[in-house]
Amino acid sequence: MEEATAYLRDGVLSHLEKLEAHARKLALKQEETQRQQENLVRLRARIQELRLQRDELQTKVNLQQVGLIRQEGATSSNVEPVQGAETGGQALLKWKVENVKAMLQAFHLTGISGKLTKRGVCFCISTAYEGTYLDSYYLDLLIQQPVQIHHHSVPIFIPLEQIAKKYLQTDIKCFLAMLSDHLNAYAGRKYQADQLQDHFSAFLEGTLQRNSLHNVLFFNYDVETESKTFPFRAKLVYGNLTRSLPTEAIITCKAGDVSASLVEKTAAHSNLFRHTALHKAFDSFKRAAESLDQST
């Protein structure tokens, strides 16, 4: 009887290990797909950027030609230089408007849209995670020198001021892309935590603890392994605020006597949390528990 029980337990553990290995493979595949999508977005943005540079150079050439024509006629009239300045200013303003329009078209591919206003442009940054559309945030810019943020709905814990200080005056496209990365990563982290709490609360012991930015999570959870239920404590740290997966997953078992195989399971959990969405990791625990129930 004991041999049969041991054989059954080894079979269950082997099945659990296969499930965890399969989950890791899926996570790596999803990460590779996400990288390919990000590369495609960057390539599209680069193509649009090169087109904008081409248009900018052509506009500068046109402005220089206008300036030369006005300078040649300046000796015959004191009024024409003023008219030339007005014409050049109108051309420059027209170029700025067209530049903003082209930028809006380019960013539409990345979840950023916008519309021109009387004083500048109003952007809408839409967030999503794994095909699920989440919240949208608005940013109203005054196109002047220097460019100013007039109104916005960006959460206070997003480092908007630091991002603006670094990019807003020199590269608006980079500023918007970086802000979008921060917002999408935050939305993804929050979505995972909400999914865990809403759909896998049976695994949790106590309350999931999280801060406003959702870059540090604490929770206790129970997982059945080795024919017993063991309590684990988890601390997930998201060191990269532009990503929705943790850079560090500290998992400890609260049981007094921890076997070598349980230590391996703890390390496997840590690896799983760092490479798989939080709710999907617990879904793998759920499937493993159901498989264990069926085998017994």
C-alpha positions as CSV (number, residue, x, y, z in Angstrom):
1,M,0.0,0.0,0.0
2,E,2.8,2.4,0.9
3,E,4.6,1.6,-2.4
4,A,1.4,2.4,-4.3
5,T,1.0,5.6,-2.4
6,A,4.6,6.6,-3.1
7,Y,4.2,5.7,-6.8
8,L,1.0,7.7,-7.0
9,R,2.7,10.7,-5.3
10,D,5.7,10.5,-7.6
11,G,3.4,10.4,-10.6
12,V,1.5,13.5,-9.4
13,L,4.7,15.4,-8.8
14,S,6.0,14.4,-12.2
15,H,2.8,15.6,-13.7
16,L,3.0,18.9,-11.8
17,E,6.6,19.4,-13.0
18,K,5.5,18.8,-16.6
19,L,2.7,21.4,-16.2
20,E,5.1,23.9,-14.7
21,A,7.6,23.3,-17.6
22,H,4.8,23.7,-20.1
23,A,3.8,27.0,-18.4
24,R,7.4,28.2,-18.6
25,K,7.5,27.4,-22.4
26,L,4.2,29.2,-22.9
27,A,5.6,32.2,-21.0
28,L,8.7,32.3,-23.1
29,K,6.7,32.0,-26.3
30,Q,4.4,34.8,-25.2
31,E,7.4,37.0,-24.3
32,E,8.9,36.3,-27.8
33,T,5.6,37.2,-29.5
34,Q,5.4,40.4,-27.5
35,R,9.0,41.4,-28.5
36,Q,8.1,40.8,-32.2
37,Q,5.1,43.0,-31.8
38,E,7.1,45.7,-30.1
39,N,9.7,45.5,-32.9
40,L,7.0,45.9,-35.5
41,V,5.6,49.0,-33.8
42,R,9.1,50.5,-33.6
43,L,9.8,49.8,-37.3
44,R,6.5,51.4,-38.2
45,A,7.3,54.4,-36.0
46,R,10.8,54.6,-37.6
47,I,9.3,54.6,-41.1
48,Q,7.0,57.5,-40.1
49,E,9.9,59.3,-38.4
50,L,12.0,59.1,-41.6
51,R,9.1,60.4,-43.6
52,L,8.7,63.3,-41.2
53,Q,12.4,64.1,-41.5
54,R,12.1,64.1,-45.3
55,D,9.2,66.5,-45.1
56,E,11.0,68.7,-42.6
57,L,14.1,69.0,-44.9
58,Q,11.9,69.8,-47.9
59,T,10.1,72.5,-45.9
60,K,13.4,74.0,-44.7
61,V,14.6,74.1,-48.3
62,N,11.4,75.9,-49.3
63,L,11.7,78.4,-46.5
64,Q,15.3,79.1,-47.4
65,Q,14.3,79.7,-51.0
66,V,11.6,82.1,-49.8
67,G,14.1,83.9,-47.6
68,L,16.5,84.3,-50.5
69,I,13.9,85.8,-52.8
70,R,12.8,88.3,-50.2
71,Q,16.4,89.3,-49.5
72,E,17.0,90.0,-53.2
73,G,14.0,92.4,-53.3
74,A,14.9,94.1,-50.0
75,T,16.9,96.8,-51.6
76,S,14.0,98.1,-53.7
77,S,11.5,98.4,-50.8
78,N,11.5,98.6,-47.0
79,V,8.1,96.9,-46.9
80,E,9.1,93.6,-48.7
81,P,11.4,92.3,-45.9
82,V,8.5,92.5,-43.5
83,Q,6.2,90.7,-46.0
84,G,8.9,88.1,-46.4
85,A,9.1,87.5,-42.7
86,E,5.3,87.1,-42.5
87,T,5.3,84.7,-45.5
88,G,8.1,82.7,-43.9
89,G,6.3,82.6,-40.5
90,Q,3.1,81.4,-42.1
91,A,5.0,78.7,-43.9
92,L,6.7,77.6,-40.7
93,L,3.4,77.5,-38.9
94,K,1.9,75.5,-41.6
95,W,4.8,73.0,-41.5
96,K,4.4,72.6,-37.7
97,V,0.7,71.8,-38.1
98,E,1.4,69.3,-40.8
99,N,4.1,67.8,-38.7
100,V,1.8,67.3,-35.8
101,K,-0.9,65.7,-38.0
102,A,1.7,63.2,-39.4
103,M,2.8,62.4,-35.9
104,L,-0.8,61.7,-34.8
105,Q,-1.2,59.3,-37.8
106,A,2.0,57.5,-36.8
107,F,1.1,57.1,-33.2
108,H,-2.4,55.8,-33.9
109,L,-0.8,52.4,-34.5
110,T,0.5,52.3,-30.9
111,G,-2.7,53.1,-29.1
112,I,-2.0,56.9,-29.0
113,S,-4.5,59.1,-30.8
114,G,-5.1,62.8,-30.7
115,K,-6.7,65.9,-32.2
116,L,-5.5,69.4,-32.9
117,T,-6.8,72.2,-30.6
118,K,-6.7,75.9,-30.9
119,R,-3.6,76.1,-28.8
120,G,-1.9,72.8,-29.4
121,V,-2.9,69.1,-29.4
122,C,-4.8,66.8,-27.1
123,F,-3.5,63.2,-26.9
124,C,-5.4,60.1,-25.7
125,I,-3.3,57.2,-24.6
126,S,-5.2,53.9,-24.5
127,T,-3.9,51.0,-22.4
128,A,-4.4,47.3,-22.9
129,Y,-3.1,44.0,-21.7
130,E,-3.1,40.8,-23.7
131,G,-5.9,42.0,-26.0
132,T,-8.0,43.4,-23.1
133,Y,-8.6,47.2,-23.4
134,L,-8.3,48.9,-20.1
135,D,-8.2,52.6,-19.1
136,S,-7.5,55.7,-21.3
137,Y,-5.6,58.8,-20.2
138,Y,-5.6,62.3,-21.7
139,L,-2.8,64.8,-22.2
140,D,-3.4,68.4,-23.4
141,L,-0.2,70.0,-24.8
142,L,0.3,73.7,-25.6
143,I,2.5,73.8,-28.8
144,Q,4.6,76.8,-28.0
145,Q,8.2,77.6,-26.9
146,P,8.6,75.8,-24.5
147,V,6.0,73.1,-25.0
148,Q,3.7,73.0,-21.9
149,I,1.4,70.4,-20.4
150,H,-1.9,72.2,-20.0
151,H,-4.1,69.5,-18.5
152,H,-3.8,65.7,-18.0
153,S,-5.4,62.7,-16.4
154,V,-2.2,60.7,-15.8
155,P,-2.2,59.2,-12.3
156,I,0.0,61.1,-9.8
157,F,2.3,58.1,-9.2
158,I,3.3,57.9,-12.8
159,P,6.6,59.8,-13.2
160,L,5.2,62.3,-15.7
161,E,7.3,65.2,-14.6
162,Q,10.6,63.3,-14.9
163,I,9.6,61.9,-18.4
164,A,8.6,65.4,-19.5
165,K,11.8,67.0,-18.2
166,K,13.8,64.5,-20.2
167,Y,12.0,64.3,-23.5
168,L,9.2,66.9,-23.9
169,Q,11.2,69.8,-25.2
170,T,13.5,67.8,-27.5
171,D,11.4,64.8,-28.7
172,I,7.7,64.8,-28.3
173,K,7.4,61.4,-30.0
174,C,9.8,59.8,-27.6
175,F,8.0,61.5,-24.7
176,L,4.7,60.1,-25.7
177,A,6.1,56.6,-26.3
178,M,7.8,56.5,-22.9
179,L,4.7,57.7,-21.2
180,S,2.6,55.1,-23.0
181,D,5.1,52.4,-21.9
182,H,4.7,53.5,-18.2
183,L,0.9,53.6,-18.4
184,N,0.5,50.3,-20.2
185,A,2.9,48.5,-17.8
186,Y,1.0,50.0,-14.8
187,A,-2.3,48.9,-16.3
188,G,-1.0,45.4,-16.9
189,R,0.3,45.0,-13.4
190,K,-3.0,46.2,-11.9
191,Y,-5.0,44.0,-14.2
192,Q,-3.0,40.9,-13.1
193,A,-3.4,41.7,-9.5
194,D,-7.2,42.2,-9.9
195,Q,-7.5,38.9,-11.8
196,L,-5.6,37.1,-9.0
197,Q,-7.9,38.6,-6.3
198,D,-11.1,38.1,-8.3
199,H,-10.6,34.6,-9.7
200,F,-8.0,32.8,-7.5
201,S,-8.8,34.0,-4.0
202,A,-9.2,30.4,-2.9
203,F,-5.4,30.1,-3.1
204,L,-4.8,33.2,-1.1
205,E,-4.4,33.4,2.7
206,G,-5.3,36.9,3.8
207,T,-5.4,40.0,1.6
208,L,-3.2,40.8,-1.4
209,Q,-1.1,43.8,-0.5
210,R,-0.2,46.3,-3.2
211,N,0.8,49.9,-3.5
212,S,-0.7,52.5,-5.9
213,L,1.8,51.9,-8.6
214,H,1.5,48.1,-8.3
215,N,5.2,47.7,-8.5
216,V,5.5,45.8,-5.1
217,L,3.1,43.0,-4.2
218,F,2.9,40.9,-1.1
219,F,0.6,37.8,-0.6
220,N,0.4,34.5,1.1
221,Y,-0.8,31.5,-0.8
222,D,-1.4,27.7,-0.3
223,V,-0.4,25.1,-2.9
224,E,-0.8,21.4,-2.6
225,T,2.4,19.4,-3.2
226,E,3.8,16.1,-2.0
227,S,0.3,15.2,-1.0
228,K,0.2,18.0,1.5
229,T,-0.8,21.7,1.4
230,F,2.1,24.0,2.1
231,P,1.8,27.8,2.8
232,F,4.0,30.1,0.8
233,R,4.8,33.8,1.1
234,A,5.5,35.9,-2.0
235,K,7.0,39.3,-2.6
236,L,7.0,40.5,-6.2
237,V,9.1,43.5,-7.1
238,Y,8.7,45.3,-10.5
239,G,12.0,47.1,-10.8
240,N,11.4,48.1,-14.5
241,L,8.3,50.4,-14.4
242,T,7.9,50.0,-18.2
243,R,7.2,46.2,-17.9
244,S,4.3,44.3,-16.4
245,L,6.4,41.3,-15.2
246,P,8.4,41.4,-12.0
247,T,12.2,41.6,-12.0
248,E,12.4,39.9,-8.7
249,A,10.1,37.2,-7.1
250,I,11.0,36.2,-3.5
251,I,9.2,33.0,-2.5
252,T,9.5,31.4,0.9
253,C,7.8,28.4,2.4
254,K,6.3,29.1,5.9
255,A,6.5,25.4,6.8
256,G,9.0,24.5,9.5
257,D,10.5,21.4,7.9
258,V,11.2,22.0,4.2
259,S,12.3,19.1,2.1
260,A,14.8,19.4,-0.8
261,S,12.0,18.8,-3.4
262,L,9.9,21.6,-1.7
263,V,12.9,23.9,-2.0
264,E,13.0,23.1,-5.8
265,K,9.3,23.9,-6.0
266,T,9.9,27.2,-4.3
267,A,12.5,28.1,-6.9
268,A,10.2,26.9,-9.7
269,H,7.4,29.2,-8.4
270,S,9.8,32.1,-8.4
271,N,10.8,31.5,-11.9
272,L,7.2,31.0,-13.0
273,F,6.1,34.4,-11.4
274,R,9.0,36.2,-13.2
275,H,8.1,34.9,-16.6
276,T,4.3,34.4,-16.5
277,A,1.4,36.7,-15.9
278,L,0.4,36.5,-12.2
279,H,-3.1,35.1,-12.8
280,K,-1.9,32.6,-15.4
281,A,0.7,31.3,-12.9
282,F,-2.2,30.6,-10.4
283,D,-4.2,29.1,-13.2
284,S,-1.4,26.5,-13.6
285,F,-1.6,25.8,-9.9
286,K,-5.3,25.3,-10.2
287,R,-5.0,22.9,-13.0
288,A,-2.3,21.0,-11.2
289,A,-4.6,20.7,-8.1
290,E,-7.5,19.5,-10.2
291,S,-5.3,16.9,-11.8
292,L,-4.2,15.8,-8.3
293,D,-7.8,15.4,-7.2
294,Q,-8.7,13.4,-10.2
295,S,-5.7,11.0,-9.7
296,T,-6.7,10.4,-6.1
